[in-house]
């Protein structure tokens, strides 16, 4: 038998080179340059703020279509509606419990540190505090009603994540009820999702510019001097967030799923860097949806847990509001007893849900909650305006970590996770496609649809 010649030998498949690691190296360099510009030329740094704002707005532009496509594909491909209801119920219950845990941890640390002792207020600080009360925060009843969009289409243009979530749930259940007739629509939504993720991967190349502008503006506007008198509060808050993430969340993740939280965070490293450089957890929302689906969690669990968690599972914000409230009370010379602290914090727990989606939600929620429950403390909100932006990074990172862990926990509890795939992905055997943000050559696991073989369309099983 003649040996194969080079002309007849099968060609080796071309291996895609991942050039996106250069992008995130560029982000790190941009952050360092932004800090330098903010310190050396603070006025110029402040003028660069639109660069960061513009990049975050580009990411936010993609959030609505990604959430809609993810949820519709997830629910539409699940045969039993009760499964989706179970996921939602478990998620909301978990979010409330973890919010209480975060509030309690912040309460303990705040009472130990007493960082606000010895500070003095000026009239300018008092006015600054009242300026933070956001008119956008709604009472609980009005907040629930605001989830219903004015029209079907306005859910996609209002920028309200929960309105998109509602419309997507209705569309998903409708397609589920339609059975085989709805499958062409599901295929269409899947193609739209691929288009949206491709656009997102293009937008991400602007990340270094956005990171440079955002960091330069923060450092230029606040500088180093603004941090000195408030260093104890900042340091205490940072340490508390670290303990919450690695002790509380890390322990739960290990017990429930058997996974190491450091392995998960290594997998989500680029998302953490993106949040750190933009101070916005929303900048990583589309990517974390894609990466958790790739990890092996089912579309329904990811599609419901992540968008809902971004409004209801704000662990970092809970810790922040607790410590900031105690800090302000001490600074005003009116420290609260434990009997006063608990009702205030429970009120803030509810008020924070009504402020979901408000720009600068941490500070706005705190000011609005104090205005409604204990107006005398609003004067002191101005004390933390100067460092709020520096604390927002820790808030955003903690919120993001809490939602990522929550998705894996809920996926495990509902048996909607492929444990073998999780281990393979975290071990680096199934790398995430940074170019498309989707699995082009394999079908995502878990949920099931009848096979589609007509016209050469690819199988939608396990969509």
C-alpha positions, 0 to 999 in steps of 0.5 A: 500500500502506497504511503499517503502523499502530502497532497492526499493527507487530511489537513489539520484543523486550524486552531483559533488564536485567542488574541483577546488576552492582549485586550485585557493587558491593555486594560491593565495598562490603561488603568495604570495610566489613568491613575497617573493622569488623575494624580499628575493632572487632576483637572485633565483627568476629570475631563476624561470622564465621558470616555468611561461613561460612553463605554459603560453605556455601550455595554448597557446597550447590549444588556436588554437584547442579551437578557431577552434572548437568553431567557426566551431560549432557556424557558422556551426549550424547557418542557415543564413550566414548573421547573422555571417557577422553582428556579425563580422561587429558590432564587428569590428566597436565597437572595433575601437570606443572603441580603440579611446575612450581608446586613448582619455582617456589616452591622457587626463590623460597624459596631466594632470599628465605630469609624465615624467618631470625632468627625464634624459637619459643615453646612456644605456637607449637609447640603451635599447629603440632601442632594443625594436623595434620589427621586427615582427610588420608589416605594415597594408597591410603586416599584412592583407596578413599575416592572410592568412596561407601558407597551411590549416594545417599551420594555426594550427601550426603557433600560429597566432590566426587570421590565425586560425580564417580565416580557422575556418570561411571558414570551418564553412561556408562550413559546413553550406552550406553542410546542413544535409550532414555536420552534422556528421562532426559537431558532430565530431568537438563537440567531439574534443572540449570536448576532448580539454576542458578536456585537458585544465582542466588538464593543469590548475592544473599547474597554481600555479607552473606557477604563482609562477615562473612568479611572482618571476621572475618579482619581482626578476628582477625589485625589488622595487627600479625600481618602485620609479622614475616611480611610478607616471606613474604607479599609473596614468596608474592603476587609468586610467585603473580602471576608464575606466573599471568601469566607461566607460565599466560598464556604457555601460554594465548597459545601454545596457544589464542591468547587473552589471559589478561587477556581471560579474567580480565575475563570471570571478574572476578565469580568472582575477586571472589567468591573474594577476598571469601570466601577460598574457591575453592569459592564460584566453582565452580558459576559457573565451570562455567556460564561456561566452558560458555557460553564455548564449551568442551564439557560433557565437558571442563568437567565433568571438568576443573573438578571434578577440578582442584579436587582435583588442580590446586592450583597456589597450594597447591603454591607455598604448601607449598614456600615455607612449608616452606623458611620453617619450616626456616629459622626453626627454624635447620635450613635444608634442603639441595637434596637434602633439599628435593626429596624433601620437596616430592615427598612433599608433591605426593603428600600434597596429593592425599590431603588434597583436600576437607579444610577449610583444605587448605593449612595442614592438608596442609602440617602433615600432610605434614611430620608424616609426612616430617619431624616436626621441622618441624611445630613451626614450622607455628605460625609461619604460622597467624596469616597463613595466612588472608591467604595463603589468598586468593592460594592460592584465586585462583591455584588458580582461575586454574589450573583456568580456564586448564587447561579452555581448554588441554585443550578446545583439545588435544582439539578440544572448544572452539568458537574462534569462540564464545570470541572472540565471548563475550570480545568481549562479543557473547554476554553471559553470562546472570547471571539463569539462569547458562545459555543459555536461547535457544540450545543449547550447542555441541560434543557431539551427540545425535540430534534430539528433535522429539516433543511439541514438546521442544526439540532436544538436539543439541549438548547 
